[in-house]
Amino acid sequence: MPKILMIDDDTELCQLVAEYLALDGLSFEAVHDGQAGLERIQTAAADLILLDVMLPTLDGLSVLKALRAGPYCPVLMLTARGDDIDRILGLELGADDYLAKPFNPRELVARIKAILRRVELLQQEPSHAVSLIHINDLSLNTQNRQVLCAEHPISLTATEFQLLEMLMRKAGEVISKEELSKVVLGRRLQMYDRSLDMHISNIRKKLAQFSPNEKIQTLRGSGYLFLSDGH
């Protein structure tokens, strides 16, 4: 049973989320301030963390930054509606997705399930799929979930890994944002939703540390293209 840890000081919201997640067979625990949440994560493993940005003692972005310095655990950020800066910062720091408050609990459950599926896909790669993809100085191995750029290991979130895998498997082909959003994020592309762009930007930054060659090209109005020739 997947365990969900929610770090949010809104106790009524936590209770509502607990009721909805229980209907879907998900284990749930809530902590109501940032420092206590970080300490709880270090003592009890969770399969996914729901992390509010505005928290007492330690804000959500600081908690996320500390989390990303340790072993990977998927994080869904909860932000105030219209607060684009927090969303962008959260994604830059390695959040797997975000959801603006107030939200429909059914939408939250759908987002949680989509993230858990992405993590599960990395752990249960179909036997017919090629497990090692190597293009120029970049290699991606789906069996051990390892990415090497110029022989240097690259740490990616589950979302980033699946995006990069999809782009590399279709190297030389343009993949629309709509298709990437449906396959990887598990939802239709929404107007003004920059999460896909931010995930791609994060991948580019991580690869650029060890390779000067452009690998992912943005085709405005069309989508993204992984450059198979390395230029």
C-alpha positions as CSV (number, residue, x, y, z in Angstrom):
1,M,0.0,0.0,0.0
2,P,1.7,3.3,-1.1
3,K,2.3,5.7,1.7
4,I,1.5,9.4,1.3
5,L,3.0,11.9,3.6
6,M,1.4,15.4,3.6
7,I,3.2,18.4,5.0
8,D,0.6,21.1,5.4
9,D,-0.6,23.3,8.3
10,D,-4.2,23.2,7.1
11,T,-5.5,20.5,9.4
12,E,-9.0,20.5,7.8
13,L,-7.5,20.0,4.3
14,C,-5.3,17.2,5.6
15,Q,-8.4,15.4,7.0
16,L,-10.3,15.8,3.7
17,V,-7.3,14.5,1.7
18,A,-7.0,11.6,4.2
19,E,-10.6,10.6,3.5
20,Y,-10.2,10.7,-0.3
21,L,-7.0,8.7,-0.3
22,A,-8.4,6.1,2.0
23,L,-11.1,5.4,-0.6
24,D,-8.3,4.6,-3.1
25,G,-6.4,2.4,-0.7
26,L,-3.6,4.8,0.0
27,S,-1.9,5.0,3.4
28,F,-1.8,8.6,4.7
29,E,0.0,10.6,7.3
30,A,0.0,14.3,7.9
31,V,2.6,16.6,9.6
32,H,1.8,20.3,10.1
33,D,5.1,22.2,10.0
34,G,8.1,22.1,7.7
35,Q,10.8,21.2,10.2
36,A,8.7,18.4,11.7
37,G,7.9,17.2,8.2
38,L,11.6,17.0,7.3
39,E,12.4,15.1,10.4
40,R,9.5,12.7,9.8
41,I,10.8,12.0,6.3
42,Q,14.2,11.1,7.7
43,T,12.8,8.6,10.1
44,A,9.9,7.0,8.1
45,A,10.0,6.3,4.4
46,A,7.2,7.6,2.2
47,D,6.3,6.7,-1.4
48,L,5.2,10.3,-2.2
49,I,5.2,13.6,-0.4
50,L,2.5,16.3,-0.6
51,L,4.3,19.5,0.3
52,D,2.7,22.9,0.9
53,V,4.8,25.9,0.1
54,M,3.7,28.1,3.0
55,L,4.6,26.3,6.2
56,P,5.6,27.3,9.8
57,T,9.2,26.8,11.1
58,L,10.5,25.9,7.6
59,D,8.9,26.8,4.3
60,G,8.1,24.1,1.7
61,L,10.8,25.2,-0.8
62,S,13.5,24.8,1.9
63,V,12.1,21.4,2.7
64,L,12.2,20.4,-0.9
65,K,15.8,21.6,-1.3
66,A,16.8,19.5,1.7
67,L,15.0,16.5,0.3
68,R,16.7,16.7,-3.1
69,A,20.1,16.5,-1.3
70,G,19.2,13.0,-0.2
71,P,17.6,9.8,-1.7
72,Y,14.9,10.5,-4.3
73,C,11.3,10.6,-3.3
74,P,8.6,12.0,-5.5
75,V,7.2,15.3,-4.4
76,L,3.9,17.0,-5.4
77,M,4.0,20.7,-4.4
78,L,0.8,22.5,-3.2
79,T,0.9,26.2,-4.1
80,A,-1.4,29.2,-3.9
81,R,-3.5,29.8,-7.0
82,G,-1.8,32.3,-9.2
83,D,1.6,32.1,-7.4
84,D,3.7,31.3,-10.5
85,I,7.0,32.1,-8.8
86,D,6.5,29.3,-6.2
87,R,5.5,26.8,-8.9
88,I,8.5,27.6,-11.0
89,L,10.9,27.5,-8.0
90,G,9.4,24.2,-6.9
91,L,9.9,22.6,-10.3
92,E,13.4,24.0,-10.6
93,L,14.3,22.5,-7.2
94,G,13.1,19.1,-8.4
95,A,9.3,18.8,-7.6
96,D,7.6,16.2,-9.8
97,D,4.5,18.2,-10.2
98,Y,2.4,20.9,-8.5
99,L,-1.2,21.6,-7.8
100,A,-2.7,25.0,-7.0
101,K,-5.0,25.5,-4.0
102,P,-7.9,25.3,-3.8
103,F,-8.1,22.0,-5.7
104,N,-10.5,19.3,-6.4
105,P,-9.6,16.3,-4.3
106,R,-10.3,14.0,-7.2
107,E,-7.7,16.0,-9.2
108,L,-5.2,15.5,-6.4
109,V,-5.8,11.8,-6.3
110,A,-5.3,11.7,-10.1
111,R,-2.0,13.6,-9.9
112,I,-0.8,11.3,-7.1
113,K,-1.6,8.2,-9.1
114,A,0.1,9.6,-12.2
115,I,3.3,10.2,-10.3
116,L,3.2,6.8,-8.6
117,R,2.8,5.2,-12.1
118,R,5.8,7.0,-13.3
119,V,7.9,5.7,-10.5
120,E,6.5,2.2,-11.0
121,L,7.3,2.3,-14.7
122,L,11.0,2.9,-13.9
123,Q,11.0,-0.1,-11.7
124,Q,9.1,-2.4,-14.0
125,E,10.4,-1.8,-17.5
126,P,8.6,-4.0,-20.1
127,S,10.9,-6.9,-21.3
128,H,10.4,-6.0,-25.0
129,A,11.8,-2.5,-24.6
130,V,15.4,-1.7,-25.2
131,S,16.9,-1.1,-21.8
132,L,20.0,0.8,-22.9
133,I,19.8,3.9,-25.1
134,H,23.1,5.5,-26.1
135,I,23.3,8.6,-28.3
136,N,26.6,10.4,-28.6
137,D,27.9,11.2,-25.1
138,L,24.6,10.4,-23.4
139,S,23.3,7.0,-22.2
140,L,20.1,6.0,-20.4
141,N,19.7,2.7,-18.8
142,T,16.1,1.8,-17.8
143,Q,17.1,-1.3,-15.8
144,N,19.2,0.5,-13.2
145,R,17.6,3.9,-13.9
146,Q,21.0,5.4,-14.5
147,V,21.8,8.3,-16.8
148,L,25.4,9.1,-17.8
149,C,26.5,12.2,-19.7
150,A,30.1,12.2,-20.8
151,E,30.6,9.3,-18.3
152,H,29.2,11.4,-15.4
153,P,26.1,10.2,-13.5
154,I,23.1,12.5,-13.7
155,S,20.5,12.6,-11.0
156,L,16.9,12.9,-12.4
157,T,13.5,12.8,-10.9
158,A,11.1,10.1,-12.1
159,T,9.3,12.7,-14.3
160,E,12.6,14.0,-15.8
161,F,13.8,10.4,-16.4
162,Q,10.6,9.4,-18.3
163,L,10.7,12.6,-20.3
164,L,14.3,12.1,-21.4
165,E,13.6,8.4,-22.1
166,M,10.7,9.3,-24.4
167,L,12.7,11.9,-26.2
168,M,15.7,9.7,-26.7
169,R,13.6,6.7,-27.9
170,K,12.3,9.0,-30.6
171,A,15.5,10.9,-31.3
172,G,15.3,12.9,-34.5
173,E,11.5,13.1,-34.3
174,V,9.5,16.0,-33.1
175,I,7.3,15.1,-30.1
176,S,4.4,17.5,-29.4
177,K,4.0,18.9,-25.9
178,E,0.5,17.5,-25.9
179,E,1.8,13.9,-26.4
180,L,4.5,14.4,-23.8
181,S,2.0,15.7,-21.3
182,K,-0.4,12.9,-21.8
183,V,2.2,10.1,-21.7
184,V,4.5,11.4,-19.0
185,L,2.4,13.8,-16.8
186,G,-0.7,11.7,-17.3
187,R,-2.9,14.7,-18.3
188,R,-3.9,16.9,-21.2
189,L,-1.8,19.9,-21.8
190,Q,-3.3,22.9,-20.1
191,M,-3.1,26.6,-21.1
192,Y,-0.5,28.5,-19.1
193,D,0.8,25.3,-17.5
194,R,4.6,25.6,-17.6
195,S,5.5,22.4,-15.8
196,L,6.5,20.5,-18.9
197,D,8.8,23.4,-20.0
198,M,10.4,23.6,-16.5
199,H,11.1,19.8,-16.5
200,I,12.8,20.0,-19.9
201,S,14.7,23.1,-18.7
202,N,15.9,21.1,-15.6
203,I,17.1,18.2,-17.8
204,R,19.0,20.6,-20.1
205,K,20.7,22.3,-17.1
206,K,21.8,19.0,-15.6
207,L,23.2,17.7,-19.0
208,A,24.9,21.0,-19.8
209,Q,27.1,20.6,-16.7
210,F,29.1,17.9,-18.5
211,S,28.3,18.4,-22.2
212,P,28.4,21.6,-24.3
213,N,26.3,20.1,-27.1
214,E,22.6,21.0,-27.4
215,K,20.6,17.9,-27.0
216,I,17.0,18.9,-26.7
217,Q,15.7,21.5,-29.1
218,T,12.5,23.5,-28.7
219,L,10.4,23.9,-31.8
220,R,8.0,26.7,-31.1
221,G,4.4,25.7,-31.7
222,S,5.5,22.1,-32.4
223,G,7.2,20.5,-29.4
224,Y,10.6,19.1,-28.6
225,L,13.2,17.3,-30.6
226,F,16.1,15.2,-29.3
227,L,19.1,15.9,-31.6
228,S,20.5,12.5,-32.7
229,D,23.5,14.0,-34.3
230,G,24.6,15.8,-31.1
231,H,24.8,19.3,-32.7
